[in-house]
């Protein structure tokens, strides 16, 4: 008797696991934010808003920065989940237009050519 025999109610196990992981991270980030704002420590917010690429060290600011970035990622995933499974508008019938696809792809490549710049090696 496996999981296939059980009726499915609500969200899938992977959705629940992501909610538990990112929910815990967001709660920890909010708690650290509240604690830092209560003691008027604004250094933490300035460090977290301008993260530098460095190894994780066991400091309060480094852990807060990591949790803040994970919280932002979790919110983006939540937004994508809501858009996918609970759309604000009904889905319409999909169609494929080859000319439109190649025109938009070519326009994307053309626009990306303007973002190229010479690298000075720094």
Number of C-alpha atoms within 10 A of each C-alpha: 5 5 7 7 7 8 6 9 6 7 8 9 9 9 12 11 11 14 14 12 11 20 15 13 19 20 13 16 21 16 12 19 17 12 12 15 13 9 8 10 12 11 11 18 15 12 14 18 12 9 12 10 6 7 7 11 9 8 9 10 18 19 16 20 23 15 21 21 18 16 21 13 13 19 15 12 14 16 11 12 13 12 12 10 8 10 10 9 7 7 7 6 5 5 6 7 7 8 9 10 11 11 11 11 12 12 12 11 11 11 11 10 10 8 7 8 7 5 6 5 4 3
